[in-house]
Amino acid sequence: MSQFPLPTLEPIKSPFPLFHMPFPRRMGHPHKTDTSQAVSPIMFIGDIHQPLHDENLDVGGNTISVTYAGKTTNLHAVWDTSIPEQYVGGYSLADAKSWAATLTTAIKTGTYSSLKAGWTEDIDIDDPITSSLTWASDTNAYVCSTVLKDGVAAVETGDLSTNGYYTAAIPVVKLQIAKAGYRLAACEHERKKERKNKKSEALNSYQKHLLHNSYILSELSQIKTLLYLQ
């Protein structure tokens, strides 16, 4: 069992049918505890792949003070923004698009091509809560193996951007963002298939309805003709 347990999960009603998923009360946002607040698929899936959104120690790392690139910040912010921004060299939309293209290539034909099939094995549009909990548990494992491998005291010492912490963390950050993007795409694909199937069923029903009505109209027309002839 992880020494960094998952936060308490409560159901949330979302406007997106596929995403009636649990929302951790303490996903690094101690003041945002209204579980009636809708969460977009992009935000939810993105957040659930950041390790500190899936553990219940020190408010997701928000109260762990650290130094990064010479500035005082908190561990949660380091994983949310500092590490990714150091890797891509900025925080502009162009930087994000460039990295997205690189990760897409890695997923299709590169580093992650042999792993991607396993990333979507647990997606079930009829049971999204189980899917999300599986992803959260998978992500939570990195808290022990990488995020707080040597404990809280270790990250509170030195500059995490230069003392080896960043080097150890960036492979996990890249992997998790790749997973999140791929799973988001897979979920959207499943949603489209579901909508297409429902649309097809509705169309078939409508066609049957028209066929039935056409038959009735034909019968009425025949009766009218016979009555007229009489």
Secondary structure, 3 states (H helix, E strand, C coil): CCCCCCCCEEECCCCCHHHCCEEECCCCCCCCCCCCCCCCHHHHHHHHCCHHHCCCCHHHHCCCEEEECCEEEEHHHHHHHHHHHHHHCCCCHHHHHHHHHHHHHHHHCCCCCCCHHHHCCCCCCCCHHHHHHHHHHHHHHHHHHHHCCCCHHHHCCCECCCCCHHHHHHHHHHHHHHHHHHHHHHHHHHHHHHHHHHHHHHHHHHHHHHHHHHHHHHHHHHHHHHHHHC
